[in-house]
């Protein structure tokens, strides 16, 4: 009989906090995976109880009848035992940064098979990532460990990270594979508007017949997304060349970084150029769709290294809108220049040593801003692109239709999930060594490093027996209290089994061995249970040979 195919993760995917590309992509990925439902079960190992409840609640709302029986939620501490007992098909994480190498170490130590571990790229420009990615370069990495890069440029970035780190540490060992799978978009939720919907959306934006609207939809932050000022320089150039801008509305929408003063400055620039200005702060999902439907052109002149992919470009294409975007990072994968939109040439620095040396002492936002202000989105080319599309409604419509077709053909979530399933299956075909390393060099060996904190260890030939409190607990006449983080591990059944073994004095090594066998625990888990019972007074060490036959201490 074929074993169950089980997908698992350490992450909730439905993340709390502000709306960012990462959180949207992760939530949409999990929803699409469960919608496609290619696995027999889905296991989540989440540290916090509130995270487990949060994910369960959201999935129950999204899939009220169909998927709940396939879901399993475990505290993170249950991971070693589950890996020892359950054959997992793959573990997929919500990013590729901090956890993959350490999950690989736990897998290598406890699992009977080397399953694939994957995680996608999101932003890749944070200074701490040099340290994080260095953890990927160790002897326990296998050919089944893979970074899922969402763009061609992300593949290059990840490989150059590994190259730089390998050179710095003279490392010549294994490294994770890097394979490209893009993010996706829900092509049913993001669709072209009907004529009635488009008319209503345009009216909601105050657009009269003959007026055009250019939409910028992004996090409104010049230090972590894009600098909008060059857009006004492009408009200024267009006006100087005789363009009539009086029928143009520039709508900037998204999540504001709180700098109201800067928004006022942008409004004054628009007024000076004779352009209608519209700012929509933190629009709802429905309002977001209306803004896309009302727009004639979607504009994204991104210039920030924090940006990696560009979900809004896919959303615009899915809604049948032509895109003008900077030819920068993953944007070049999303816009087919001259077919679904226009790409604006960019230029960047060859020298960044002044930023490189200071970045560890600065905030990432400051480093990102310094890089962005050295990244050029060609103003003349931007003006030409805007002028070309604003002058030709027919070209806009043709590009919009091509954009919709391209998104449907290449970027639907159904296709993205299918590509992941093919990747997970293919990783199983890659050969791995029988017993890869599991002692990661970044692991903190607590027992060795803090060996002199306690006055003594439990020796293998020490004897233990139950105390009068332990005997009372065993007979149901005493209770115990356990902290929430240990609730699933310290159970009444396990304690009673332990206490049964020590009704009479028993050697420490034999006690741990019997517990591991009887309760199907790892040796470390068995010892942890014994030490917990010792700590809380349910068992005691028998000090002298004369005490081996004595009664428990009152």
N, C-alpha and C positions, 0 to 999 in steps of 0.2 A: 504494500500500500504506500502511495506516494506521501511524503511528509508535507505538513502545512508550510505554505510560504508566508513568512511573517516579516513584516516591515517594522522597524523600530526607530526611535529617536530619543535623544536626551532633552529635546527642546519643545516648547509649547506651540511655536509657529504663530499662534494668535497672541500677539504681544500687546502689552499695555503701553501707555505713553503717547507722545505726539505722533502725528501721521507723517511718515517718511517713506521713501521708496522701498527701503528694506522691509518695514513692517507690512506694507501693502503686498509686496511680492511674496513674503512668507505666508501670510494668511491665504492669499489666492492659490499658492502652490498646494497647501494642505487641503483646501476645499476642492481643488481640481483632482487631487490624488484620491480623495474619498469618493468623489463623484464617479471617477473612472473605476475605482474599487478593484484593482488588479491583484490584491493580496487576500489571504484567508483571515489574517488578523493584523492589528496595528497596536504596537506596544509603545507606551510613553513612560519614560523614566524621569520624573520631574521632582526636584528637590522639595519644593514647597507645596503644601496641601492646597493652598489657595490657587496655585497655578493649575493643579490637577482639576480642581472644581471649576475653574474658569474655562479650561479647554472643554471639559465635559459639557458644560452649559452651552457653549457656543455651538459645538457639534450637534447637540441635541436640538438646538433651534434650527440649524441648517438641514439636518437630516433626521427629522422626528421619528421616522419609522424604520429606516433601512440599514443603518450602519452600527448602531450602538452595541449590538451583540458581538461585534468583531473587535471592539475596543478594549484594551486593558491598560490600566494606569498603575504604576508602581512608584514607590519612593526611590530616589536615586540609590540609596544604600542597598536596594535589592538587586542591583545590577550584577554583581559577581555570581550570586547564586543562580539568577536567571540564565546568565551566559553558560553556566555549567550544565544547566538542565535542558535548555531550549535551543534547537538549531535555528538560528536567525538567517533570513535570506540577505538582509542588508540593514545597516544603520545609516540614516540620512539626517544630517544636522542642518540647522537653519543658517549656519554660515561656516566658512572654512577656516576660521582663525584660531581660536584658543583650544577647543576641545578635541579635534581629531586625533592628535598624537597620543593624548592621554587615554582616550577611549581605545585606541589601538593597543596600548599597553595592557589595559584591563582585558581586552579580547584575547591578546596573546597569552595572558596568564591563565584565564579561566575557561575560555570557550574551547570546545572540542573541534571546531573548524574555523578557518580564517575567512570570515564573511567580509564583503566589501563595506568600506566606510567612505561616505561621500558628504560633501557640503559645498554650497555655492559661494561664489564671490558676491560681495556687495561693494561698499566703499573699500578701497584698498590703500588709502593715502595717509592713514594715521601713523604717527611716529612709532607708537608702541608695537606696531605690526612687525617691525624688524625682529624684535624679541619673540613675539608670538610665533612667527613663521620659522624661527630658528628651532623651535621645538619639533618641527616636522622632519628635521634632518637628524635621524638617529637610526640605529641598527634594527629597530623593531618595525620600521616602515616596510610595507609589503607592496607588491604590484597591484593589490586590490584596494589600496588606499588612493583616493582620487579627489582632486579639487575640481569642482564643476565651474568652469569659467563661463560667464554669461556673454562674453564677446571675444572677438579675436584679439583686441588690445589687452583684455584681461588675461588671456593666455600668455602674452608676452610679458606682462607685468609680473605674473606669478613665477614664470621661469627666470626672470631677471632677479627677483627676490632670492630665489634659491641659488642662483649663480653667485650673487654678491655674498650671501651668507657662507656658501661653501668655500669661496675664495678667502673670506676673512678667517674662517676656522680650520682651513686646510682639510675640509671634509670631502671624502670621496665615496661615501656610502650611498644607500638607497634614498630616494626622495619620492614624494607622492606623484602619481600621474596627474596630468592636467588635460581635461577634455572639455570641449565647448558644447554647452546646451544653453540657448537663450532663455530669458524669462518669457512669460506669455501674457496674453490679455483675454478677457472674457468677451468673445466676439458677439455674444447675444446681449450682454449688458451694454457694451459699447458698440453701437450700430449707427448707421446714418439716420438722420431724422426724416420723418414723413414731412410732406409739404406743410401740413398744419402745425406740426411740432416746430419746424424751422421758423415759421411765421410767428408763432407764439414766443419763441426764444428771442428772436430779433426785437420784437415789441418790448420784451422784458428788459432789453438792453438799450431801449430808446433809439433804435436804428430805423430811420426812415428809408423809403425806397431810394436806391442808388447809393446809399452809404455803405462803406466797407468797414469791417472790424478785423483787426489783427489781435490774436490772443496769445499772451504769454501766461502759461499756467505752471507754477513752480513754487518751491519754498522761496519766499521773498527774502533772500539773504545774499548780499554781495560777497560775503566772506566764505560761504559754504555752498553756493549754487551757481550764480551768474551775476555779472555786472551788467545792468541794464543801460548804463550811460552811453555806451557805444551805439545803442539803438537810436538814441536821440541824435547822435552825430550822423548816423545814416539818414535819418529823416531830414536833418538840416541840409545835407548834401542833395537830397532829392528836391527839396524846395528851391535850393540855389539853381538847380538844373531845370526849373520851371514846372515842377510837379505841383498840382493843386492838392493840398492836404486837408482842405476844409471838410471833405466828405469822409475823412478817415478817423476811426476811433481806435485808440490803443488801449486794450483792456489787459490789465495785469492782475492775476488772481492766484491765490494760494495761501500758504500759512506764513504769517508775518513774523519776523524776528523781533517785533516790538519797537522798531525804530520809526515812530510816526513822523519825526522830523525829516527823514530821508524821503518818505513818501510825499511829503509836501513839496520838497525840492523837485521831485520828478514831475509832479503836477504842474509846477511853475514852468518847467522846460516845455511840457506839452502845450501849455497855453501860449508860450512865446512862439511856438512853431505853428500855431493855428490848428493843432491836432486835438480832437476830443479825447479826454483822459477818463478812464474808468478803473477804479481800484475795488476789487472784491476780496475782502479779507475772510479767510477760512470758510469758503462756501461749502454747503452740504453736498452730498453725492448727487442729488437731483439737480441742484443749482450748477454743479460742475458740468453735468451733461448739457444743460441749457446753454452754458457759455460756449461749449464746443460746437453745439448745433448752430448758434448764432454767428460764429466766427467764419470768415472767408479764408483765413490763413492762420495756421498755427506756427508760432515763432519760438525757437529755443536756442539762443546764442550762448550756450553754456561755455564756460571758460575755467572751470574749477576741477582740480584733480580729485576732489572728493566724489565727483560724479563718475560712474562706471558704465551705466547701461542706458537709461532713458525711457522709463515706462510710459511717460506722458506722450512720447512720440508714437508709441504703439497705439495708445488710446486714441490719439488724433487720427492716425491712419485707419483704425477700425471704424471711426465715425465718418470716414470719407473726406477727411480734410487734407489738403496739401500742406507739407511741412517745409519750412525754411529753418535749417539748423546749422550750427557750426560743425565743420568737418573735424570732429574731436572725439576721441575715445570710441566707445561702443556705438555712438550715433552713426558712424559710417556703416555699421551693419544694418541699421534700421531704415535708413533713407536711401533709396536708389536714385542717385543724382540725375536730374533731368526727367525722371519717370514718375516717381511718387512725391517728389519735392526737389528742393535745391539745397546743396551743401555749400556753406561759405568757408573759404580757405582760412586756415589758422596758422599761427607761428608761435613758437615757444622758445624758452631759453636753453642754451647749450651749457651754461655755467650756473650752478646753484649752490656753490660751496658755502656762501655766506648764510643761506637758509639752512643748508644741511647741518652745519655745525651748531646753529642756534636752536634748531627745531626741538631737540630734547628738553630745552629750557623754556620753550614757549608753549602756549596753548595751540592745539591743532588748527583752530580757526584762524589764528594769526599767521601761521605758516601757510595755510591754504590761501589766505588773502594775498600774501606776498607773492606766491606762485601765480595766482590768478591775474595779478596786475602786471605780470610779465608774459601773459598769454594773450595773444592778439587774435581777435576775430575781425577779419578784414572789413573795415567800414565801407570802403568803396564797393566791394563785392556784395556786402549786405544790402547796401542801397540799391544796387542793380537787381538783386534777387527780389526785393520787395517791390520795386517798380515793375519788374517783369510780370509778376503775378497780379498785382493790383490793376494793371492795365488790361489783363486778359482773363475775364471770367471763364471763358471756354477752357483755357489752360488750367485754371484752378480746378474746374470740374473734372477734366480728364485725369489730372494728377490725383485728385481725391478718389476717383473710382479705382485707379491703379493701386493706390495705397491700401484701400479696403481689400482688394483682391490679394495683394501681397501679404497682408496680415493674416487673412484667412488661410492662405496657402502655407505660411511658414511660422506663425507666431500664436496660434490658438493654444490655450492651455491643454487641450486634449492631445495635441501633437507634442507639446513639451513633456507631458507625463509619459507618453509613449517612448520618447527619447530617453527619459530617465530609466524606464523599465528595461529597455534594450541595453543601456549602459550597465545597470546592475547585473543583468544576466551575463554580459560580456566580461565583466570583471571576474566572475567566477571561473572563466576559462584561462585566466592568467596564472601561471604557476607560482607557487609560494613555497618557502622552506617549511619543513615539518614543525619546527619549534622555534619560531622567531623570538627575538629578545623581548622581554617584558619589563625590565628594570630601566625605566626612562631616566636619563641623566638629570632631568629637572625634578624628579620626584624627591620629596623630602623624606628620608628614612628616619622617622620620628624615634623609633626605639633605640637606634644607634646614636643619633645626635643628642638626644635628651636622656641618655642612659644613666647619668648620675643625678637626675632629678629625684628619683625615689631611692629609698634606702636598701631595697632588695627586690629581686625578681622572684617569680614562682618557678622553682626548679622542677624538672620533669619527675623527680622522685619524691617531691613533697606530697604529703597525704592531706586530703580534705574530707570533711564530713558535714552533714547538715547541722545547723544550730537549732535551738528550741524554736526560734522564729521560723526557720526554714521548715521544720517538721510541721509547725502549725499551718503554714501556707500550703504544704502538701496535703494536709488533711482538711483543707477548706475552712480553717478557723482564723486565718490571717489574710490581709490584703497586701497589694503592692502598688506602688505608683511609678509610672514611667513617663518620661518626657515625650512630647509629640513626635520628635524626630526618630524615636526608637520604637514607636508603637507597633510597627509591623514586624519588628525583630524580637523584642522582648515580649513574649506571649505567655499566657498562663500554662498552656500545654507544654511549651518548651521548658519552662521553669520546673514544672512538676516532673518532667522526664529527668532533668538534671538532678533534682532532689532525690528521686528514686534511686539513682546510681550512688548517691553518697549517704544512704541510710547508715552504712558502715564506712569507715575510712577507706578511701580509694586514692591511688596515686594520681597526681595532676595529669601526667601524660596519658594514662589510661582513661581518665575522665574525659579529656578533650577528644580522644580517639573514639570512645563510645558515643559521645554526643554527635560527633561528625557523622558517624555511621548511622545512628538511629534516626537523626533528624535531617539527613541528607544535607549537611552543612559543609562549607569549606573549613579547613583547619583553623583559619584565622577567625571565622565567624564562631566556631565552637569555643575557642579560647576567649573571645569577647563575651560570650554568654556566661562563661565560668567566672570571669573577672567581675562582670556586673553583679552576679549573685554574691560574690565575695565582698564587693564594695558595699552592698546594701545589707550585709549581715545575715544572709540566708545560708551561707556556708562559712566554715572557718578552717584555717590551717591547723593540722595536728602537729604540735611542736615536737614532742618527745615520744620515744617508742613506748613509754609507759602509758601514754595517753591513747594509744591506738584502740584500746578496749574500753576506754572510759565513756561515760555518757556526755552528751552535748552540754556545753556551758549554759547555765541558767541566765 
